[in-house]
Amino acid sequence: MPQYDPDYKIWKVFVMKDTAPKLTGMIVVAAMFGLLSVGVSSVIFELEQGSLALAGSGVFALVFVILALGWREPQNGPNRPTK
């Protein structure tokens, strides 16, 4: 149900309550890069199944570690005027 925000004089159709967990986001992004590396390895480098699994899991682990080191917690949105 839309909510009217008198401070901004707009109707809000979608109100975000919370963000997704940090770990879930890291896994999804790392899995996308892992699958992309499997596709590239199979087409360009013509690797076999065992090598594809090894390359995909290696890229997944590398991207996951990089994201774990640099992914910040969600920040608060813009400050709303108080009444």
Residue pairs with C-beta under 8 A, 6 or more apart in sequence:
2 11
2 12
2 13
3 11
3 12
3 15
4 10
4 11
4 12
5 11
5 12
7 80
7 81
7 83
19 74
22 71
22 73
22 74
25 71
26 64
26 67
26 68
26 71
27 64
29 63
29 67
30 60
30 61
30 63
30 64
30 67
31 60
33 59
33 60
33 63
34 56
34 57
34 59
34 60
34 63
35 56
36 59
37 55
37 56
37 59
38 52
38 53
38 55
38 56
41 47
41 51
41 52
41 55
41 56
42 52
47 55
